[in-house]
Amino acid sequence: MKYRGSCHCGQIAFELEGEIPTVLSCNCSICQRKGALMWFVPRPALTLLTLPENMRSYTFNKHVIQHHFCPNCGIHPFGEGVAPNGDAMAAINVRCLEDVDIATLNIQHFNGREM
């Protein structure tokens, strides 16, 4: 399935292809505040449709994940990092994808607070 996503104002837009098997609901200090439901995909699966200059990034704690957000509307559509095996990954906030029914998703809860 091909998905299109964006921040609220559309300044950050992207596409990706794949199936959403499970999404992660994390209770770490940033995810809980954002209310994000994350789908992890290989970074090459994500195609950015807007200029990287259109987004800002925030890192904290171990500074290994770049949490991207729109400087205009404030929405966090995705983040980027590296998996334990060294592969580049993207964490897609499925709440920012078009035509996804959140109620049908398999949600796995992760205790990020304990990390």
Backbone as JSON Lines, residues from 0, in Angstrom:
{"i":0,"aa":"M","n":[0.85,-1.18,0.0],"ca":[0.0,0.0,0.0],"c":[0.89,1.24,0.0]}
{"i":1,"aa":"K","n":[0.5,2.24,-0.75],"ca":[1.24,3.49,-0.8],"c":[0.54,4.5,0.1]}
{"i":2,"aa":"Y","n":[1.31,5.17,0.95],"ca":[0.78,6.15,1.88],"c":[1.38,7.51,1.59]}
{"i":3,"aa":"R","n":[0.59,8.54,1.87],"ca":[1.06,9.92,1.79],"c":[0.82,10.52,3.16]}
{"i":4,"aa":"G","n":[1.8,11.29,3.62],"ca":[1.67,11.91,4.93],"c":[2.19,13.33,4.92]}
{"i":5,"aa":"S","n":[1.84,14.05,5.97],"ca":[2.3,15.43,6.07],"c":[2.08,15.95,7.48]}
{"i":6,"aa":"C","n":[2.66,17.11,7.73],"ca":[2.32,17.85,8.93],"c":[0.95,18.49,8.67]}
{"i":7,"aa":"H","n":[0.43,19.24,9.6],"ca":[-0.91,19.82,9.45],"c":[-0.99,20.83,8.31]}
{"i":8,"aa":"C","n":[0.01,21.69,8.18],"ca":[-0.04,22.74,7.16],"c":[0.48,22.27,5.8]}
{"i":9,"aa":"G","n":[1.11,21.1,5.73],"ca":[1.62,20.57,4.47],"c":[3.03,21.01,4.12]}
{"i":10,"aa":"Q","n":[3.67,21.77,4.98],"ca":[5.04,22.21,4.7],"c":[6.02,21.04,4.66]}
{"i":11,"aa":"I","n":[5.72,19.98,5.43],"ca":[6.49,18.73,5.37],"c":[5.55,17.67,4.79]}
{"i":12,"aa":"A","n":[5.93,17.11,3.65],"ca":[5.11,16.08,3.01],"c":[6.01,14.94,2.58]}
{"i":13,"aa":"F","n":[5.47,13.72,2.6],"ca":[6.26,12.54,2.27],"c":[5.36,11.42,1.78]}
{"i":14,"aa":"E","n":[5.98,10.41,1.18],"ca":[5.3,9.2,0.75],"c":[6.11,8.0,1.19]}
{"i":15,"aa":"L","n":[5.44,6.88,1.33],"ca":[6.12,5.62,1.59],"c":[5.19,4.48,1.21]}
{"i":16,"aa":"E","n":[5.81,3.35,1.0],"ca":[5.07,2.16,0.62],"c":[5.34,1.06,1.63]}
{"i":17,"aa":"G","n":[4.31,0.29,1.93],"ca":[4.47,-0.82,2.85],"c":[3.16,-1.17,3.53]}
{"i":18,"aa":"E","n":[3.22,-2.14,4.38],"ca":[2.08,-2.56,5.19],"c":[2.36,-2.19,6.64]}
{"i":19,"aa":"I","n":[1.34,-1.77,7.33],"ca":[1.49,-1.37,8.73],"c":[1.11,-2.57,9.61]}
{"i":20,"aa":"P","n":[2.1,-3.38,10.02],"ca":[1.76,-4.55,10.82],"c":[1.4,-4.19,12.26]}
{"i":21,"aa":"T","n":[2.16,-3.29,12.85],"ca":[2.0,-2.88,14.23],"c":[2.51,-1.45,14.37]}
{"i":22,"aa":"V","n":[1.89,-0.7,15.25],"ca":[2.41,0.62,15.58],"c":[2.77,0.63,17.06]}
{"i":23,"aa":"L","n":[3.69,1.5,17.39],"ca":[4.2,1.57,18.75],"c":[3.67,2.81,19.45]}
{"i":24,"aa":"S","n":[3.12,2.62,20.63],"ca":[2.72,3.72,21.49],"c":[3.71,3.73,22.65]}
{"i":25,"aa":"C","n":[4.54,4.75,22.69],"ca":[5.61,4.84,23.68],"c":[5.25,5.87,24.74]}
{"i":26,"aa":"N","n":[5.66,5.61,25.98],"ca":[5.37,6.53,27.06],"c":[6.6,7.33,27.5]}
{"i":27,"aa":"C","n":[7.61,7.42,26.63],"ca":[8.78,8.24,26.99],"c":[8.35,9.7,27.06]}
{"i":28,"aa":"S","n":[9.23,10.56,27.52],"ca":[8.86,11.95,27.78],"c":[8.39,12.7,26.54]}
{"i":29,"aa":"I","n":[8.9,12.39,25.37],"ca":[8.47,13.13,24.17],"c":[7.28,12.46,23.49]}
{"i":30,"aa":"C","n":[7.3,11.14,23.37],"ca":[6.2,10.44,22.67],"c":[4.88,10.62,23.4]}
{"i":31,"aa":"Q","n":[4.91,10.55,24.72],"ca":[3.67,10.72,25.47],"c":[3.09,12.1,25.24]}
{"i":32,"aa":"R","n":[3.93,13.12,25.2],"ca":[3.45,14.47,24.99],"c":[2.93,14.68,23.57]}
{"i":33,"aa":"K","n":[3.59,14.03,22.58],"ca":[3.16,14.17,21.19],"c":[1.93,13.33,20.88]}
{"i":34,"aa":"G","n":[1.75,12.23,21.59],"ca":[0.64,11.33,21.3],"c":[0.85,10.55,20.01]}
{"i":35,"aa":"A","n":[2.09,10.38,19.64],"ca":[2.42,9.72,18.38],"c":[2.2,8.21,18.45]}
{"i":36,"aa":"L","n":[1.81,7.65,17.32],"ca":[1.77,6.2,17.12],"c":[2.77,5.94,16.0]}
{"i":37,"aa":"M","n":[3.86,5.24,16.32],"ca":[4.99,5.14,15.4],"c":[5.02,3.81,14.65]}
{"i":38,"aa":"W","n":[5.29,3.92,13.37],"ca":[5.5,2.77,12.47],"c":[6.93,2.86,12.0]}
{"i":39,"aa":"F","n":[7.73,1.87,12.3],"ca":[9.15,1.89,11.95],"c":[9.37,1.23,10.59]}
{"i":40,"aa":"V","n":[10.06,1.95,9.71],"ca":[10.33,1.49,8.35],"c":[11.79,1.77,8.01]}
{"i":41,"aa":"P","n":[12.37,1.04,7.07],"ca":[13.72,1.38,6.6],"c":[13.69,2.79,6.01]}
{"i":42,"aa":"R","n":[14.68,3.59,6.31],"ca":[14.71,4.98,5.85],"c":[14.56,5.1,4.33]}
{"i":43,"aa":"P","n":[15.15,4.21,3.53],"ca":[14.97,4.34,2.08],"c":[13.51,4.2,1.61]}
{"i":44,"aa":"A","n":[12.63,3.66,2.45],"ca":[11.22,3.52,2.08],"c":[10.49,4.87,2.11]}
{"i":45,"aa":"L","n":[11.07,5.85,2.79],"ca":[10.46,7.17,2.94],"c":[10.98,8.12,1.87]}
{"i":46,"aa":"T","n":[10.06,8.71,1.11],"ca":[10.43,9.7,0.11],"c":[9.92,11.05,0.57]}
{"i":47,"aa":"L","n":[10.83,11.96,0.84],"ca":[10.47,13.31,1.26],"c":[10.05,14.1,0.03]}
{"i":48,"aa":"L","n":[8.87,14.7,0.06],"ca":[8.34,15.44,-1.09],"c":[8.58,16.94,-0.98]}
{"i":49,"aa":"T","n":[9.14,17.37,0.13],"ca":[9.44,18.77,0.34],"c":[10.9,18.91,0.7]}
{"i":50,"aa":"L","n":[11.39,20.1,0.68],"ca":[12.81,20.33,0.99],"c":[13.1,20.05,2.46]}
{"i":51,"aa":"P","n":[14.24,19.43,2.75],"ca":[14.61,19.19,4.16],"c":[14.69,20.49,4.96]}
{"i":52,"aa":"E","n":[14.96,21.59,4.28],"ca":[15.04,22.88,4.96],"c":[13.69,23.32,5.53]}
{"i":53,"aa":"N","n":[12.6,22.68,5.08],"ca":[11.27,23.03,5.57],"c":[10.97,22.47,6.95]}
{"i":54,"aa":"M","n":[11.86,21.63,7.48],"ca":[11.6,21.04,8.79],"c":[12.72,21.37,9.77]}
{"i":55,"aa":"R","n":[12.4,21.24,11.0],"ca":[13.38,21.39,12.09],"c":[13.47,20.05,12.79]}
{"i":56,"aa":"S","n":[14.54,19.88,13.56],"ca":[14.74,18.62,14.27],"c":[15.07,18.89,15.73]}
{"i":57,"aa":"Y","n":[14.68,17.93,16.53],"ca":[14.93,18.0,17.97],"c":[15.53,16.67,18.41]}
{"i":58,"aa":"T","n":[16.6,16.71,19.16],"ca":[17.17,15.5,19.75],"c":[17.29,15.72,21.26]}
{"i":59,"aa":"F","n":[17.25,14.63,22.0],"ca":[17.41,14.72,23.45],"c":[17.99,13.41,23.96]}
{"i":60,"aa":"N","n":[18.24,13.34,25.23],"ca":[18.77,12.16,25.91],"c":[20.06,11.71,25.23]}
{"i":61,"aa":"K","n":[20.06,10.59,24.53],"ca":[21.28,10.06,23.91],"c":[21.55,10.65,22.53]}
{"i":62,"aa":"H","n":[20.68,11.51,22.06],"ca":[20.82,12.22,20.77],"c":[20.99,11.28,19.59]}
{"i":63,"aa":"V","n":[20.25,10.19,19.58],"ca":[20.36,9.21,18.48],"c":[19.16,9.27,17.53]}
{"i":64,"aa":"I","n":[18.08,9.92,17.95],"ca":[16.9,10.05,17.09],"c":[16.67,11.52,16.79]}
{"i":65,"aa":"Q","n":[16.51,11.83,15.51],"ca":[16.14,13.18,15.11],"c":[14.63,13.22,14.99]}
{"i":66,"aa":"H","n":[13.98,13.92,15.9],"ca":[12.53,14.07,15.89],"c":[12.23,15.28,15.02]}
{"i":67,"aa":"H","n":[11.73,15.05,13.81],"ca":[11.47,16.14,12.87],"c":[10.1,16.74,13.12]}
{"i":68,"aa":"F","n":[10.03,18.06,13.01],"ca":[8.76,18.76,13.19],"c":[8.7,19.97,12.28]}
{"i":69,"aa":"C","n":[7.5,20.43,12.07],"ca":[7.27,21.6,11.21],"c":[7.41,22.87,12.04]}
{"i":70,"aa":"P","n":[8.25,23.82,11.6],"ca":[8.39,25.07,12.36],"c":[7.17,25.97,12.22]}
{"i":71,"aa":"N","n":[6.29,25.66,11.26],"ca":[5.1,26.48,11.05],"c":[3.91,26.0,11.91]}
{"i":72,"aa":"C","n":[3.55,24.71,11.81],"ca":[2.38,24.2,12.54],"c":[2.75,23.38,13.77]}
{"i":73,"aa":"G","n":[4.01,22.98,13.9],"ca":[4.47,22.27,15.1],"c":[4.27,20.77,15.11]}
{"i":74,"aa":"I","n":[3.69,20.2,14.06],"ca":[3.41,18.77,14.03],"c":[4.68,17.97,13.77]}
{"i":75,"aa":"H","n":[4.78,16.79,14.41],"ca":[5.92,15.88,14.29],"c":[5.53,14.69,13.41]}
{"i":76,"aa":"P","n":[5.76,14.75,12.09],"ca":[5.3,13.65,11.23],"c":[6.2,12.41,11.23]}
{"i":77,"aa":"F","n":[7.49,12.58,11.5],"ca":[8.37,11.41,11.53],"c":[9.68,11.76,12.2]}
{"i":78,"aa":"G","n":[10.44,10.71,12.52],"ca":[11.77,10.86,13.08],"c":[12.71,9.95,12.32]}
{"i":79,"aa":"E","n":[14.0,10.16,12.52],"ca":[15.02,9.34,11.87],"c":[16.06,8.92,12.89]}
{"i":80,"aa":"G","n":[16.54,7.7,12.71],"ca":[17.57,7.17,13.58],"c":[18.22,5.96,12.96]}
{"i":81,"aa":"V","n":[18.96,5.24,13.77],"ca":[19.67,4.05,13.31],"c":[19.25,2.87,14.18]}
{"i":82,"aa":"A","n":[18.88,1.77,13.55],"ca":[18.5,0.55,14.26],"c":[19.74,-0.06,14.92]}
{"i":83,"aa":"P","n":[19.55,-0.94,15.88],"ca":[20.7,-1.58,16.54],"c":[21.66,-2.28,15.56]}
{"i":84,"aa":"N","n":[21.14,-2.74,14.42],"ca":[22.01,-3.41,13.44],"c":[22.72,-2.42,12.51]}
{"i":85,"aa":"G","n":[22.5,-1.11,12.72],"ca":[23.18,-0.1,11.92],"c":[22.39,0.43,10.73]}
{"i":86,"aa":"D","n":[21.22,-0.13,10.47],"ca":[20.4,0.31,9.34],"c":[19.71,1.64,9.66]}
{"i":87,"aa":"A","n":[19.65,2.52,8.68],"ca":[18.92,3.77,8.83],"c":[17.43,3.48,8.87]}
{"i":88,"aa":"M","n":[16.74,4.08,9.83],"ca":[15.31,3.84,10.04],"c":[14.56,5.16,10.09]}
{"i":89,"aa":"A","n":[13.28,5.09,9.78],"ca":[12.38,6.22,9.97],"c":[11.23,5.75,10.86]}
{"i":90,"aa":"A","n":[10.84,6.59,11.76],"ca":[9.71,6.32,12.65],"c":[8.58,7.24,12.2]}
{"i":91,"aa":"I","n":[7.6,6.67,11.51],"ca":[6.51,7.43,10.93],"c":[5.38,7.58,11.95]}
{"i":92,"aa":"N","n":[4.94,8.78,12.18],"ca":[3.78,9.02,13.03],"c":[2.54,8.74,12.18]}
{"i":93,"aa":"V","n":[1.92,7.57,12.37],"ca":[0.8,7.17,11.52],"c":[-0.4,8.12,11.65]}
{"i":94,"aa":"R","n":[-0.44,8.91,12.68],"ca":[-1.49,9.91,12.81],"c":[-1.36,10.99,11.74]}
{"i":95,"aa":"C","n":[-0.19,11.06,11.08],"ca":[0.04,12.04,10.02],"c":[-0.15,11.46,8.63]}
{"i":96,"aa":"L","n":[-0.57,10.21,8.54],"ca":[-0.82,9.58,7.24],"c":[-2.27,9.78,6.83]}
{"i":97,"aa":"E","n":[-2.49,9.99,5.53],"ca":[-3.84,10.13,5.01],"c":[-4.51,8.76,4.94]}
{"i":98,"aa":"D","n":[-5.8,8.74,5.15],"ca":[-6.63,7.55,4.96],"c":[-6.23,6.34,5.8]}
{"i":99,"aa":"V","n":[-5.76,6.57,7.02],"ca":[-5.47,5.48,7.94],"c":[-6.48,5.54,9.08]}
{"i":100,"aa":"D","n":[-7.17,4.44,9.3],"ca":[-8.14,4.34,10.39],"c":[-7.4,3.85,11.63]}
{"i":101,"aa":"I","n":[-7.1,4.74,12.53],"ca":[-6.33,4.42,13.75],"c":[-6.98,3.28,14.54]}
{"i":102,"aa":"A","n":[-8.31,3.22,14.54],"ca":[-9.03,2.21,15.32],"c":[-8.76,0.79,14.83]}
{"i":103,"aa":"T","n":[-8.28,0.63,13.61],"ca":[-8.03,-0.71,13.06],"c":[-6.6,-1.18,13.27]}
{"i":104,"aa":"L","n":[-5.75,-0.34,13.81],"ca":[-4.33,-0.69,13.95],"c":[-4.05,-1.55,15.17]}
{"i":105,"aa":"N","n":[-3.05,-2.41,15.03],"ca":[-2.55,-3.22,16.13],"c":[-1.54,-2.35,16.88]}
{"i":106,"aa":"I","n":[-1.87,-1.93,18.09],"ca":[-1.01,-1.02,18.86],"c":[-0.27,-1.78,19.94]}
{"i":107,"aa":"Q","n":[1.06,-1.66,19.89],"ca":[1.92,-2.27,20.91],"c":[2.39,-1.15,21.83]}
{"i":108,"aa":"H","n":[2.26,-1.37,23.12],"ca":[2.69,-0.37,24.11],"c":[4.13,-0.65,24.51]}
{"i":109,"aa":"F","n":[4.91,0.43,24.55],"ca":[6.34,0.32,24.88],"c":[6.65,1.24,26.05]}
{"i":110,"aa":"N","n":[7.34,0.7,27.04],"ca":[7.68,1.46,28.23],"c":[9.01,2.19,28.03]}
{"i":111,"aa":"G","n":[8.96,3.25,27.24],"ca":[10.16,4.06,26.99],"c":[10.62,4.86,28.19]}
{"i":112,"aa":"R","n":[9.74,5.04,29.16],"ca":[10.08,5.75,30.37],"c":[11.21,5.05,31.14]}
{"i":113,"aa":"E","n":[11.3,3.74,30.97],"ca":[12.3,2.95,31.7],"c":[13.64,2.87,30.99]}
{"i":114,"aa":"M","n":[13.77,3.49,29.84],"ca":[15.02,3.39,29.07],"c":[16.08,4.33,29.61]}
